[in-house]
Amino acid sequence: MNGAPELVAAAHRVEQEEANIKAAIDRVTAKAVRALAVIRQEGCLLLSGQCSQYYDKKEAQDTAMGLMGGVCIIINKIQVK
């Protein structure tokens, strides 16, 4: 199990990055996105949840994009209801 510590450290970094993005989206949208989930996997970032205005969906996406530096694909599945 030579690579186990590196894998654990990498997984922790991804979890921390997801938490930081979620916190930033909550801050920017004043928690307007309910049940917000941020998942990073294989060069993609998936956003999901619900909000009442398209503006909040777009702000969430723009915030995530800014934090990721444009180096990944963002899949925005936040539903506007």
mmCIF file of the N, C-alpha and C atoms, coordinates in Angstrom:
data_MODEL
# 
_entry.id   MODEL 
# 
loop_
_atom_site.group_PDB 
_atom_site.id 
_atom_site.type_symbol 
_atom_site.label_atom_id 
_atom_site.label_alt_id 
_atom_site.label_comp_id 
_atom_site.label_asym_id 
_atom_site.label_entity_id 
_atom_site.label_seq_id 
_atom_site.pdbx_PDB_ins_code 
_atom_site.Cartn_x 
_atom_site.Cartn_y 
_atom_site.Cartn_z 
_atom_site.occupancy 
_atom_site.B_iso_or_equiv 
_atom_site.pdbx_formal_charge 
_atom_site.auth_seq_id 
_atom_site.auth_comp_id 
_atom_site.auth_asym_id 
_atom_site.auth_atom_id 
_atom_site.pdbx_PDB_model_num 
ATOM 1   N N  . MET A 1 1  ? 0.828   -1.193 0.000   1.00 0.00 ? 1  MET A N  1 
ATOM 2   C CA . MET A 1 1  ? 0.000   0.000  0.000   1.00 0.00 ? 1  MET A CA 1 
ATOM 3   C C  . MET A 1 1  ? 0.867   1.250  0.000   1.00 0.00 ? 1  MET A C  1 
ATOM 4   N N  . ASN A 1 2  ? 1.752   1.322  -0.981  1.00 0.00 ? 2  ASN A N  1 
ATOM 5   C CA . ASN A 1 2  ? 2.645   2.470  -1.088  1.00 0.00 ? 2  ASN A CA 1 
ATOM 6   C C  . ASN A 1 2  ? 1.922   3.771  -1.354  1.00 0.00 ? 2  ASN A C  1 
ATOM 7   N N  . GLY A 1 3  ? 0.918   3.754  -2.221  1.00 0.00 ? 3  GLY A N  1 
ATOM 8   C CA . GLY A 1 3  ? 0.245   4.982  -2.618  1.00 0.00 ? 3  GLY A CA 1 
ATOM 9   C C  . GLY A 1 3  ? -0.917  5.375  -1.739  1.00 0.00 ? 3  GLY A C  1 
ATOM 10  N N  . ALA A 1 4  ? -1.215  4.604  -0.707  1.00 0.00 ? 4  ALA A N  1 
ATOM 11  C CA . ALA A 1 4  ? -2.390  4.871  0.131   1.00 0.00 ? 4  ALA A CA 1 
ATOM 12  C C  . ALA A 1 4  ? -2.353  6.256  0.781   1.00 0.00 ? 4  ALA A C  1 
ATOM 13  N N  . PRO A 1 5  ? -1.265  6.687  1.386   1.00 0.00 ? 5  PRO A N  1 
ATOM 14  C CA . PRO A 1 5  ? -1.268  8.026  1.999   1.00 0.00 ? 5  PRO A CA 1 
ATOM 15  C C  . PRO A 1 5  ? -1.512  9.140  0.986   1.00 0.00 ? 5  PRO A C  1 
ATOM 16  N N  . GLU A 1 6  ? -0.963  8.988  -0.218  1.00 0.00 ? 6  GLU A N  1 
ATOM 17  C CA . GLU A 1 6  ? -1.162  10.000 -1.252  1.00 0.00 ? 6  GLU A CA 1 
ATOM 18  C C  . GLU A 1 6  ? -2.618  10.046 -1.690  1.00 0.00 ? 6  GLU A C  1 
ATOM 19  N N  . LEU A 1 7  ? -3.246  8.872  -1.803  1.00 0.00 ? 7  LEU A N  1 
ATOM 20  C CA . LEU A 1 7  ? -4.660  8.821  -2.191  1.00 0.00 ? 7  LEU A CA 1 
ATOM 21  C C  . LEU A 1 7  ? -5.550  9.459  -1.134  1.00 0.00 ? 7  LEU A C  1 
ATOM 22  N N  . VAL A 1 8  ? -5.243  9.189  0.117   1.00 0.00 ? 8  VAL A N  1 
ATOM 23  C CA . VAL A 1 8  ? -6.018  9.780  1.211   1.00 0.00 ? 8  VAL A CA 1 
ATOM 24  C C  . VAL A 1 8  ? -5.848  11.293 1.205   1.00 0.00 ? 8  VAL A C  1 
ATOM 25  N N  . ALA A 1 9  ? -4.626  11.755 1.011   1.00 0.00 ? 9  ALA A N  1 
ATOM 26  C CA . ALA A 1 9  ? -4.365  13.202 0.973   1.00 0.00 ? 9  ALA A CA 1 
ATOM 27  C C  . ALA A 1 9  ? -5.081  13.847 -0.213  1.00 0.00 ? 9  ALA A C  1 
ATOM 28  N N  . ALA A 1 10 ? -5.081  13.190 -1.365  1.00 0.00 ? 10 ALA A N  1 
ATOM 29  C CA . ALA A 1 10 ? -5.756  13.726 -2.546  1.00 0.00 ? 10 ALA A CA 1 
ATOM 30  C C  . ALA A 1 10 ? -7.265  13.786 -2.315  1.00 0.00 ? 10 ALA A C  1 
ATOM 31  N N  . ALA A 1 11 ? -7.822  12.749 -1.728  1.00 0.00 ? 11 ALA A N  1 
ATOM 32  C CA . ALA A 1 11 ? -9.262  12.734 -1.441  1.00 0.00 ? 11 ALA A CA 1 
ATOM 33  C C  . ALA A 1 11 ? -9.621  13.848 -0.466  1.00 0.00 ? 11 ALA A C  1 
ATOM 34  N N  . HIS A 1 12 ? -8.771  14.074 0.520   1.00 0.00 ? 12 HIS A N  1 
ATOM 35  C CA . HIS A 1 12 ? -9.016  15.147 1.491   1.00 0.00 ? 12 HIS A CA 1 
ATOM 36  C C  . HIS A 1 12 ? -8.977  16.514 0.808   1.00 0.00 ? 12 HIS A C  1 
ATOM 37  N N  . ARG A 1 13 ? -8.033  16.704 -0.123  1.00 0.00 ? 13 ARG A N  1 
ATOM 38  C CA . ARG A 1 13 ? -7.945  17.978 -0.851  1.00 0.00 ? 13 ARG A CA 1 
ATOM 39  C C  . ARG A 1 13 ? -9.204  18.222 -1.678  1.00 0.00 ? 13 ARG A C  1 
ATOM 40  N N  . VAL A 1 14 ? -9.713  17.177 -2.329  1.00 0.00 ? 14 VAL A N  1 
ATOM 41  C CA . VAL A 1 14 ? -10.927 17.306 -3.132  1.00 0.00 ? 14 VAL A CA 1 
ATOM 42  C C  . VAL A 1 14 ? -12.116 17.661 -2.237  1.00 0.00 ? 14 VAL A C  1 
ATOM 43  N N  . GLU A 1 15 ? -12.237 16.979 -1.096  1.00 0.00 ? 15 GLU A N  1 
ATOM 44  C CA . GLU A 1 15 ? -13.330 17.275 -0.154  1.00 0.00 ? 15 GLU A CA 1 
ATOM 45  C C  . GLU A 1 15 ? -13.243 18.706 0.344   1.00 0.00 ? 15 GLU A C  1 
ATOM 46  N N  . GLN A 1 16 ? -12.046 19.166 0.637   1.00 0.00 ? 16 GLN A N  1 
ATOM 47  C CA . GLN A 1 16 ? -11.857 20.539 1.125   1.00 0.00 ? 16 GLN A CA 1 
ATOM 48  C C  . GLN A 1 16 ? -12.204 21.547 0.036   1.00 0.00 ? 16 GLN A C  1 
ATOM 49  N N  . GLU A 1 17 ? -11.805 21.244 -1.200  1.00 0.00 ? 17 GLU A N  1 
ATOM 50  C CA . GLU A 1 17 ? -12.120 22.121 -2.322  1.00 0.00 ? 17 GLU A CA 1 
ATOM 51  C C  . GLU A 1 17 ? -13.632 22.199 -2.526  1.00 0.00 ? 17 GLU A C  1 
ATOM 52  N N  . GLU A 1 18 ? -14.313 21.066 -2.457  1.00 0.00 ? 18 GLU A N  1 
ATOM 53  C CA . GLU A 1 18 ? -15.768 21.046 -2.586  1.00 0.00 ? 18 GLU A CA 1 
ATOM 54  C C  . GLU A 1 18 ? -16.422 21.886 -1.491  1.00 0.00 ? 18 GLU A C  1 
ATOM 55  N N  . ALA A 1 19 ? -15.945 21.738 -0.263  1.00 0.00 ? 19 ALA A N  1 
ATOM 56  C CA . ALA A 1 19 ? -16.503 22.500 0.863   1.00 0.00 ? 19 ALA A CA 1 
ATOM 57  C C  . ALA A 1 19 ? -16.262 24.000 0.687   1.00 0.00 ? 19 ALA A C  1 
ATOM 58  N N  . ASN A 1 20 ? -15.086 24.367 0.195   1.00 0.00 ? 20 ASN A N  1 
ATOM 59  C CA . ASN A 1 20 ? -14.775 25.788 -0.030  1.00 0.00 ? 20 ASN A CA 1 
ATOM 60  C C  . ASN A 1 20 ? -15.668 26.386 -1.113  1.00 0.00 ? 20 ASN A C  1 
ATOM 61  N N  . ILE A 1 21 ? -15.906 25.638 -2.177  1.00 0.00 ? 21 ILE A N  1 
ATOM 62  C CA . ILE A 1 21 ? -16.770 26.120 -3.254  1.00 0.00 ? 21 ILE A CA 1 
ATOM 63  C C  . ILE A 1 21 ? -18.198 26.258 -2.745  1.00 0.00 ? 21 ILE A C  1 
ATOM 64  N N  . LYS A 1 22 ? -18.666 25.273 -2.003  1.00 0.00 ? 22 LYS A N  1 
ATOM 65  C CA . LYS A 1 22 ? -20.025 25.320 -1.442  1.00 0.00 ? 22 LYS A CA 1 
ATOM 66  C C  . LYS A 1 22 ? -20.182 26.539 -0.530  1.00 0.00 ? 22 LYS A C  1 
ATOM 67  N N  . ALA A 1 23 ? -19.207 26.778 0.326   1.00 0.00 ? 23 ALA A N  1 
ATOM 68  C CA . ALA A 1 23 ? -19.266 27.929 1.233   1.00 0.00 ? 23 ALA A CA 1 
ATOM 69  C C  . ALA A 1 23 ? -19.281 29.243 0.456   1.00 0.00 ? 23 ALA A C  1 
ATOM 70  N N  . ALA A 1 24 ? -18.495 29.325 -0.599  1.00 0.00 ? 24 ALA A N  1 
ATOM 71  C CA . ALA A 1 24 ? -18.461 30.550 -1.403  1.00 0.00 ? 24 ALA A CA 1 
ATOM 72  C C  . ALA A 1 24 ? -19.797 30.779 -2.108  1.00 0.00 ? 24 ALA A C  1 
ATOM 73  N N  . ILE A 1 25 ? -20.382 29.714 -2.639  1.00 0.00 ? 25 ILE A N  1 
ATOM 74  C CA . ILE A 1 25 ? -21.686 29.844 -3.294  1.00 0.00 ? 25 ILE A CA 1 
ATOM 75  C C  . ILE A 1 25 ? -22.740 30.270 -2.284  1.00 0.00 ? 25 ILE A C  1 
ATOM 76  N N  . ASP A 1 26 ? -22.724 29.665 -1.105  1.00 0.00 ? 26 ASP A N  1 
ATOM 77  C CA . ASP A 1 26 ? -23.672 30.066 -0.053  1.00 0.00 ? 26 ASP A CA 1 
ATOM 78  C C  . ASP A 1 26 ? -23.520 31.548 0.278   1.00 0.00 ? 26 ASP A C  1 
ATOM 79  N N  . ARG A 1 27 ? -22.274 32.009 0.347   1.00 0.00 ? 27 ARG A N  1 
ATOM 80  C CA . ARG A 1 27 ? -22.007 33.408 0.687   1.00 0.00 ? 27 ARG A CA 1 
ATOM 81  C C  . ARG A 1 27 ? -22.510 34.343 -0.425  1.00 0.00 ? 27 ARG A C  1 
ATOM 82  N N  . VAL A 1 28 ? -22.162 34.033 -1.662  1.00 0.00 ? 28 VAL A N  1 
ATOM 83  C CA . VAL A 1 28 ? -22.509 34.906 -2.796  1.00 0.00 ? 28 VAL A CA 1 
ATOM 84  C C  . VAL A 1 28 ? -24.015 34.955 -3.034  1.00 0.00 ? 28 VAL A C  1 
ATOM 85  N N  . THR A 1 29 ? -24.684 33.825 -2.859  1.00 0.00 ? 29 THR A N  1 
ATOM 86  C CA . THR A 1 29 ? -26.131 33.768 -3.139  1.00 0.00 ? 29 THR A CA 1 
ATOM 87  C C  . THR A 1 29 ? -26.978 33.957 -1.885  1.00 0.00 ? 29 THR A C  1 
ATOM 88  N N  . ALA A 1 30 ? -26.348 34.271 -0.760  1.00 0.00 ? 30 ALA A N  1 
ATOM 89  C CA . ALA A 1 30 ? -27.056 34.399 0.522   1.00 0.00 ? 30 ALA A CA 1 
ATOM 90  C C  . ALA A 1 30 ? -27.879 33.133 0.809   1.00 0.00 ? 30 ALA A C  1 
ATOM 91  N N  . LYS A 1 31 ? -27.278 31.989 0.521   1.00 0.00 ? 31 LYS A N  1 
ATOM 92  C CA . LYS A 1 31 ? -27.875 30.660 0.742   1.00 0.00 ? 31 LYS A CA 1 
ATOM 93  C C  . LYS A 1 31 ? -29.194 30.471 -0.006  1.00 0.00 ? 31 LYS A C  1 
ATOM 94  N N  . ALA A 1 32 ? -29.299 31.116 -1.178  1.00 0.00 ? 32 ALA A N  1 
ATOM 95  C CA . ALA A 1 32 ? -30.518 31.002 -1.983  1.00 0.00 ? 32 ALA A CA 1 
ATOM 96  C C  . ALA A 1 32 ? -30.648 29.642 -2.662  1.00 0.00 ? 32 ALA A C  1 
ATOM 97  N N  . VAL A 1 33 ? -29.545 28.916 -2.770  1.00 0.00 ? 33 VAL A N  1 
ATOM 98  C CA . VAL A 1 33 ? -29.590 27.581 -3.386  1.00 0.00 ? 33 VAL A CA 1 
ATOM 99  C C  . VAL A 1 33 ? -29.798 26.560 -2.269  1.00 0.00 ? 33 VAL A C  1 
ATOM 100 N N  . ARG A 1 34 ? -30.982 25.968 -2.270  1.00 0.00 ? 34 ARG A N  1 
ATOM 101 C CA . ARG A 1 34 ? -31.325 24.982 -1.238  1.00 0.00 ? 34 ARG A CA 1 
ATOM 102 C C  . ARG A 1 34 ? -30.762 23.616 -1.617  1.00 0.00 ? 34 ARG A C  1 
ATOM 103 N N  . ALA A 1 35 ? -30.405 22.836 -0.615  1.00 0.00 ? 35 ALA A N  1 
ATOM 104 C CA . ALA A 1 35 ? -29.872 21.476 -0.809  1.00 0.00 ? 35 ALA A CA 1 
ATOM 105 C C  . ALA A 1 35 ? -28.693 21.488 -1.793  1.00 0.00 ? 35 ALA A C  1 
ATOM 106 N N  . LEU A 1 36 ? -27.836 22.495 -1.678  1.00 0.00 ? 36 LEU A N  1 
ATOM 107 C CA . LEU A 1 36 ? -26.695 22.635 -2.575  1.00 0.00 ? 36 LEU A CA 1 
ATOM 108 C C  . LEU A 1 36 ? -25.714 21.490 -2.366  1.00 0.00 ? 36 LEU A C  1 
ATOM 109 N N  . ALA A 1 37 ? -25.327 20.874 -3.467  1.00 0.00 ? 37 ALA A N  1 
ATOM 110 C CA . ALA A 1 37 ? -24.286 19.846 -3.443  1.00 0.00 ? 37 ALA A CA 1 
ATOM 111 C C  . ALA A 1 37 ? -23.235 20.216 -4.478  1.00 0.00 ? 37 ALA A C  1 
ATOM 112 N N  . VAL A 1 38 ? -21.979 20.048 -4.109  1.00 0.00 ? 38 VAL A N  1 
ATOM 113 C CA . VAL A 1 38 ? -20.850 20.313 -4.998  1.00 0.00 ? 38 VAL A CA 1 
ATOM 114 C C  . VAL A 1 38 ? -20.007 19.045 -5.022  1.00 0.00 ? 38 VAL A C  1 
ATOM 115 N N  . ILE A 1 39 ? -19.861 18.462 -6.209  1.00 0.00 ? 39 ILE A N  1 
ATOM 116 C CA . ILE A 1 39 ? -19.109 17.212 -6.337  1.00 0.00 ? 39 ILE A CA 1 
ATOM 117 C C  . ILE A 1 39 ? -18.080 17.375 -7.455  1.00 0.00 ? 39 ILE A C  1 
ATOM 118 N N  . ARG A 1 40 ? -16.820 17.105 -7.133  1.00 0.00 ? 40 ARG A N  1 
ATOM 119 C CA . ARG A 1 40 ? -15.755 17.172 -8.131  1.00 0.00 ? 40 ARG A CA 1 
ATOM 120 C C  . ARG A 1 40 ? -15.320 15.758 -8.453  1.00 0.00 ? 40 ARG A C  1 
ATOM 121 N N  . GLN A 1 41 ? -15.297 15.456 -9.764  1.00 0.00 ? 41 GLN A N  1 
ATOM 122 C CA . GLN A 1 41 ? -14.913 14.115 -10.180 1.00 0.00 ? 41 GLN A CA 1 
ATOM 123 C C  . GLN A 1 41 ? -14.437 14.137 -11.625 1.00 0.00 ? 41 GLN A C  1 
ATOM 124 N N  . GLU A 1 42 ? -13.282 13.562 -11.869 1.00 0.00 ? 42 GLU A N  1 
ATOM 125 C CA . GLU A 1 42 ? -12.739 13.376 -13.215 1.00 0.00 ? 42 GLU A CA 1 
ATOM 126 C C  . GLU A 1 42 ? -12.755 14.653 -14.058 1.00 0.00 ? 42 GLU A C  1 
ATOM 127 N N  . GLY A 1 43 ? -12.231 15.728 -13.535 1.00 0.00 ? 43 GLY A N  1 
ATOM 128 C CA . GLY A 1 43 ? -12.126 16.964 -14.293 1.00 0.00 ? 43 GLY A CA 1 
ATOM 129 C C  . GLY A 1 43 ? -13.416 17.739 -14.452 1.00 0.00 ? 43 GLY A C  1 
ATOM 130 N N  . CYS A 1 44 ? -14.459 17.318 -13.764 1.00 0.00 ? 44 CYS A N  1 
ATOM 131 C CA . CYS A 1 44 ? -15.753 17.999 -13.826 1.00 0.00 ? 44 CYS A CA 1 
ATOM 132 C C  . CYS A 1 44 ? -16.166 18.439 -12.420 1.00 0.00 ? 44 CYS A C  1 
ATOM 133 N N  . LEU A 1 45 ? -16.985 19.465 -12.384 1.00 0.00 ? 45 LEU A N  1 
ATOM 134 C CA . LEU A 1 45 ? -17.568 19.912 -11.129 1.00 0.00 ? 45 LEU A CA 1 
ATOM 135 C C  . LEU A 1 45 ? -19.076 19.921 -11.327 1.00 0.00 ? 45 LEU A C  1 
ATOM 136 N N  . LEU A 1 46 ? -19.775 19.164 -10.505 1.00 0.00 ? 46 LEU A N  1 
ATOM 137 C CA . LEU A 1 46 ? -21.233 19.065 -10.594 1.00 0.00 ? 46 LEU A CA 1 
ATOM 138 C C  . LEU A 1 46 ? -21.860 19.901 -9.489  1.00 0.00 ? 46 LEU A C  1 
ATOM 139 N N  . LEU A 1 47 ? -22.756 20.807 -9.879  1.00 0.00 ? 47 LEU A N  1 
ATOM 140 C CA . LEU A 1 47 ? -23.530 21.597 -8.923  1.00 0.00 ? 47 LEU A CA 1 
ATOM 141 C C  . LEU A 1 47 ? -24.966 21.112 -8.998  1.00 0.00 ? 47 LEU A C  1 
ATOM 142 N N  . SER A 1 48 ? -25.575 20.869 -7.838  1.00 0.00 ? 48 SER A N  1 
ATOM 143 C CA . SER A 1 48 ? -26.994 20.510 -7.830  1.00 0.00 ? 48 SER A CA 1 
ATOM 144 C C  . SER A 1 48 ? -27.665 21.158 -6.634  1.00 0.00 ? 48 SER A C  1 
ATOM 145 N N  . GLY A 1 49 ? -28.979 21.287 -6.725  1.00 0.00 ? 49 GLY A N  1 
ATOM 146 C CA . GLY A 1 49 ? -29.771 21.905 -5.680  1.00 0.00 ? 49 GLY A CA 1 
ATOM 147 C C  . GLY A 1 49 ? -30.985 22.567 -6.314  1.00 0.00 ? 49 GLY A C  1 
ATOM 148 N N  . GLN A 1 50 ? -31.619 23.459 -5.577  1.00 0.00 ? 50 GLN A N  1 
ATOM 149 C CA . GLN A 1 50 ? -32.796 24.181 -6.067  1.00 0.00 ? 50 GLN A CA 1 
ATOM 150 C C  . GLN A 1 50 ? -32.725 25.635 -5.629  1.00 0.00 ? 50 GLN A C  1 
ATOM 151 N N  . CYS A 1 51 ? -33.243 26.502 -6.495  1.00 0.00 ? 51 CYS A N  1 
ATOM 152 C CA . CYS A 1 51 ? -33.355 27.916 -6.152  1.00 0.00 ? 51 CYS A CA 1 
ATOM 153 C C  . CYS A 1 51 ? -34.590 28.476 -6.839  1.00 0.00 ? 51 CYS A C  1 
ATOM 154 N N  . SER A 1 52 ? -34.970 29.673 -6.465  1.00 0.00 ? 52 SER A N  1 
ATOM 155 C CA . SER A 1 52 ? -36.196 30.244 -7.025  1.00 0.00 ? 52 SER A CA 1 
ATOM 156 C C  . SER A 1 52 ? -35.933 31.217 -8.172  1.00 0.00 ? 52 SER A C  1 
ATOM 157 N N  . GLN A 1 53 ? -34.669 31.582 -8.405  1.00 0.00 ? 53 GLN A N  1 
ATOM 158 C CA . GLN A 1 53 ? -34.361 32.543 -9.461  1.00 0.00 ? 53 GLN A CA 1 
ATOM 159 C C  . GLN A 1 53 ? -33.194 32.049 -10.313 1.00 0.00 ? 53 GLN A C  1 
ATOM 160 N N  . TYR A 1 54 ? -33.301 32.276 -11.618 1.00 0.00 ? 54 TYR A N  1 
ATOM 161 C CA . TYR A 1 54 ? -32.219 31.906 -12.527 1.00 0.00 ? 54 TYR A CA 1 
ATOM 162 C C  . TYR A 1 54 ? -30.932 32.648 -12.151 1.00 0.00 ? 54 TYR A C  1 
ATOM 163 N N  . TYR A 1 55 ? -31.059 33.873 -11.676 1.00 0.00 ? 55 TYR A N  1 
ATOM 164 C CA . TYR A 1 55 ? -29.897 34.682 -11.281 1.00 0.00 ? 55 TYR A CA 1 
ATOM 165 C C  . TYR A 1 55 ? -29.033 33.937 -10.263 1.00 0.00 ? 55 TYR A C  1 
ATOM 166 N N  . ASP A 1 56 ? -29.659 33.291 -9.283  1.00 0.00 ? 56 ASP A N  1 
ATOM 167 C CA . ASP A 1 56 ? -28.907 32.558 -8.253  1.00 0.00 ? 56 ASP A CA 1 
ATOM 168 C C  . ASP A 1 56 ? -28.190 31.349 -8.847  1.00 0.00 ? 56 ASP A C  1 
ATOM 169 N N  . LYS A 1 57 ? -28.841 30.674 -9.795  1.00 0.00 ? 57 LYS A N  1 
ATOM 170 C CA . LYS A 1 57 ? -28.208 29.552 -10.477 1.00 0.00 ? 57 LYS A CA 1 
ATOM 171 C C  . LYS A 1 57 ? -26.952 30.028 -11.209 1.00 0.00 ? 57 LYS A C  1 
ATOM 172 N N  . LYS A 1 58 ? -27.076 31.137 -11.909 1.00 0.00 ? 58 LYS A N  1 
ATOM 173 C CA . LYS A 1 58 ? -25.950 31.695 -12.664 1.00 0.00 ? 58 LYS A CA 1 
ATOM 174 C C  . LYS A 1 58 ? -24.843 32.183 -11.730 1.00 0.00 ? 58 LYS A C  1 
ATOM 175 N N  . GLU A 1 59 ? -25.217 32.811 -10.632 1.00 0.00 ? 59 GLU A N  1 
ATOM 176 C CA . GLU A 1 59 ? -24.214 33.267 -9.652  1.00 0.00 ? 59 GLU A CA 1 
ATOM 177 C C  . GLU A 1 59 ? -23.449 32.074 -9.064  1.00 0.00 ? 59 GLU A C  1 
ATOM 178 N N  . ALA A 1 60 ? -24.145 30.987 -8.787  1.00 0.00 ? 60 ALA A N  1 
ATOM 179 C CA . ALA A 1 60 ? -23.493 29.783 -8.268  1.00 0.00 ? 60 ALA A CA 1 
ATOM 180 C C  . ALA A 1 60 ? -22.471 29.273 -9.279  1.00 0.00 ? 60 ALA A C  1 
ATOM 181 N N  . GLN A 1 61 ? -22.875 29.208 -10.532 1.00 0.00 ? 61 GLN A N  1 
ATOM 182 C CA . GLN A 1 61 ? -21.981 28.730 -11.583 1.00 0.00 ? 61 GLN A CA 1 
ATOM 183 C C  . GLN A 1 61 ? -20.782 29.649 -11.754 1.00 0.00 ? 61 GLN A C  1 
ATOM 184 N N  . ASP A 1 62 ? -21.012 30.953 -11.790 1.00 0.00 ? 62 ASP A N  1 
ATOM 185 C CA . ASP A 1 62 ? -19.920 31.911 -11.954 1.00 0.00 ? 62 ASP A CA 1 
ATOM 186 C C  . ASP A 1 62 ? -18.944 31.855 -10.786 1.00 0.00 ? 62 ASP A C  1 
ATOM 187 N N  . THR A 1 63 ? -19.470 31.676 -9.586  1.00 0.00 ? 63 THR A N  1 
ATOM 188 C CA . THR A 1 63 ? -18.614 31.577 -8.394  1.00 0.00 ? 63 THR A CA 1 
ATOM 189 C C  . THR A 1 63 ? -17.734 30.334 -8.479  1.00 0.00 ? 63 THR A C  1 
ATOM 190 N N  . ALA A 1 64 ? -18.343 29.207 -8.816  1.00 0.00 ? 64 ALA A N  1 
ATOM 191 C CA . ALA A 1 64 ? -17.576 27.960 -8.943  1.00 0.00 ? 64 ALA A CA 1 
ATOM 192 C C  . ALA A 1 64 ? -16.521 28.091 -10.034 1.00 0.00 ? 64 ALA A C  1 
ATOM 193 N N  . MET A 1 65 ? -16.897 28.681 -11.153 1.00 0.00 ? 65 MET A N  1 
ATOM 194 C CA . MET A 1 65 ? -15.971 28.842 -12.268 1.00 0.00 ? 65 MET A CA 1 
ATOM 195 C C  . MET A 1 65 ? -14.777 29.694 -11.862 1.00 0.00 ? 65 MET A C  1 
ATOM 196 N N  . GLY A 1 66 ? -15.045 30.763 -11.126 1.00 0.00 ? 66 GLY A N  1 
ATOM 197 C CA . GLY A 1 66 ? -13.970 31.631 -10.672 1.00 0.00 ? 66 GLY A CA 1 
ATOM 198 C C  . GLY A 1 66 ? -13.006 30.926 -9.731  1.00 0.00 ? 66 GLY A C  1 
ATOM 199 N N  . LEU A 1 67 ? -13.536 30.090 -8.869  1.00 0.00 ? 67 LEU A N  1 
ATOM 200 C CA . LEU A 1 67 ? -12.682 29.377 -7.919  1.00 0.00 ? 67 LEU A CA 1 
ATOM 201 C C  . LEU A 1 67 ? -11.907 28.242 -8.569  1.00 0.00 ? 67 LEU A C  1 
ATOM 202 N N  . MET A 1 68 ? -12.463 27.652 -9.613  1.00 0.00 ? 68 MET A N  1 
ATOM 203 C CA . MET A 1 68 ? -11.795 26.550 -10.296 1.00 0.00 ? 68 MET A CA 1 
ATOM 204 C C  . MET A 1 68 ? -10.792 27.060 -11.334 1.00 0.00 ? 68 MET A C  1 
ATOM 205 N N  . GLY A 1 69 ? -10.822 28.334 -11.616 1.00 0.00 ? 69 GLY A N  1 
ATOM 206 C CA . GLY A 1 69 ? -9.871  28.898 -12.559 1.00 0.00 ? 69 GLY A CA 1 
ATOM 207 C C  . GLY A 1 69 ? -10.108 28.469 -13.996 1.00 0.00 ? 69 GLY A C  1 
ATOM 208 N N  . GLY A 1 70 ? -11.307 27.996 -14.288 1.00 0.00 ? 70 GLY A N  1 
ATOM 209 C CA . GLY A 1 70 ? -11.642 27.604 -15.651 1.00 0.00 ? 70 GLY A CA 1 
ATOM 210 C C  . GLY A 1 70 ? -10.950 26.348 -16.133 1.00 0.00 ? 70 GLY A C  1 
ATOM 211 N N  . VAL A 1 71 ? -10.411 25.534 -15.215 1.00 0.00 ? 71 VAL A N  1 
ATOM 212 C CA . VAL A 1 71 ? -9.662  24.340 -15.624 1.00 0.00 ? 71 VAL A CA 1 
ATOM 213 C C  . VAL A 1 71 ? -10.505 23.065 -15.644 1.00 0.00 ? 71 VAL A C  1 
ATOM 214 N N  . CYS A 1 72 ? -11.794 23.193 -15.440 1.00 0.00 ? 72 CYS A N  1 
ATOM 215 C CA . CYS A 1 72 ? -12.635 21.997 -15.480 1.00 0.00 ? 72 CYS A CA 1 
ATOM 216 C C  . CYS A 1 72 ? -13.993 22.349 -16.077 1.00 0.00 ? 72 CYS A C  1 
ATOM 217 N N  . ILE A 1 73 ? -14.733 21.327 -16.384 1.00 0.00 ? 73 ILE A N  1 
ATOM 218 C CA . ILE A 1 73 ? -16.085 21.489 -16.909 1.00 0.00 ? 73 ILE A CA 1 
ATOM 219 C C  . ILE A 1 73 ? -17.030 21.615 -15.726 1.00 0.00 ? 73 ILE A C  1 
ATOM 220 N N  . ILE A 1 74 ? -17.930 22.592 -15.792 1.00 0.00 ? 74 ILE A N  1 
ATOM 221 C CA . ILE A 1 74 ? -18.922 22.748 -14.726 1.00 0.00 ? 74 ILE A CA 1 
ATOM 222 C C  . ILE A 1 74 ? -20.276 22.304 -15.261 1.00 0.00 ? 74 ILE A C  1 
ATOM 223 N N  . ILE A 1 75 ? -20.859 21.345 -14.578 1.00 0.00 ? 75 ILE A N  1 
ATOM 224 C CA . ILE A 1 75 ? -22.191 20.852 -14.919 1.00 0.00 ? 75 ILE A CA 1 
ATOM 225 C C  . ILE A 1 75 ? -23.146 21.422 -13.880 1.00 0.00 ? 75 ILE A C  1 
ATOM 226 N N  . ASN A 1 76 ? -23.992 22.331 -14.325 1.00 0.00 ? 76 ASN A N  1 
ATOM 227 C CA . ASN A 1 76 ? -24.891 23.031 -13.401 1.00 0.00 ? 76 ASN A CA 1 
ATOM 228 C C  . ASN A 1 76 ? -26.277 22.408 -13.487 1.00 0.00 ? 76 ASN A C  1 
ATOM 229 N N  . LYS A 1 77 ? -26.603 21.564 -12.506 1.00 0.00 ? 77 LYS A N  1 
ATOM 230 C CA . LYS A 1 77 ? -27.914 20.916 -12.468 1.00 0.00 ? 77 LYS A CA 1 
ATOM 231 C C  . LYS A 1 77 ? -28.798 21.538 -11.387 1.00 0.00 ? 77 LYS A C  1 
ATOM 232 N N  . ILE A 1 78 ? -28.502 22.766 -11.008 1.00 0.00 ? 78 ILE A N  1 
ATOM 233 C CA . ILE A 1 78 ? -29.350 23.467 -10.048 1.00 0.00 ? 78 ILE A CA 1 
ATOM 234 C C  . ILE A 1 78 ? -30.685 23.752 -10.721 1.00 0.00 ? 78 ILE A C  1 
ATOM 235 N N  . GLN A 1 79 ? -31.759 23.355 -10.097 1.00 0.00 ? 79 GLN A N  1 
ATOM 236 C CA . GLN A 1 79 ? -33.097 23.547 -10.653 1.00 0.00 ? 79 GLN A CA 1 
ATOM 237 C C  . GLN A 1 79 ? -33.695 24.864 -10.179 1.00 0.00 ? 79 GLN A C  1 
ATOM 238 N N  . VAL A 1 80 ? -34.284 25.595 -11.108 1.00 0.00 ? 80 VAL A N  1 
ATOM 239 C CA . VAL A 1 80 ? -34.979 26.837 -10.770 1.00 0.00 ? 80 VAL A CA 1 
ATOM 240 C C  . VAL A 1 80 ? -36.461 26.507 -10.668 1.00 0.00 ? 80 VAL A C  1 
ATOM 241 N N  . LYS A 1 81 ? -37.004 26.673 -9.465  1.00 0.00 ? 81 LYS A N  1 
ATOM 242 C CA . LYS A 1 81 ? -38.432 26.352 -9.231  1.00 0.00 ? 81 LYS A CA 1 
ATOM 243 C C  . LYS A 1 81 ? -39.124 27.506 -8.581  1.00 0.00 ? 81 LYS A C  1 
# 
